[in-house]
Amino acid sequence: MNKVEVLLESLPYIKEYFNQIVVVKIGGSMMENDSIIQSVLDDLILMKYVGIKVVLIHGGGKQISELSREKGIEPEFIDGLRITDKDSIEIVKTVLIGSINTRIVSLLNKHG
């Protein structure tokens, strides 16, 4: 499918979501694959340029668990929800704000 066909196929969605807020979540496991991240970000940038307001939510659970273990803290979960105490919150901040968010912003800034 060429670019024109893709845009024509997308037109009904562009019309429906123009000037609307769309929330997109990228899971932490996707953050390990640069080609997936770049592909998703390319799509989000296109959405922005056609008038869709995008809010990006990113995960990082796997990376948080890995860094926690490196620091000697075993991650705790109850019913699938992470238990975050005051020691592990710093690890969460390091991963989500310091690493993953910074990486996403850097990739987005390459597009201007």
Buried (B, 14 or more C-beta within 10 A) or exposed (E): EEEEEEEEEEEEEBEEBEEEEEEEEBEBEBBEEEEBBEEBBEEBBBBEEBEBEBEBEBBBBBBBBBBBEEEEBEBEEEEEEBEBEEEBEEBBEBBBEEBBBEBBEEBBEEEE
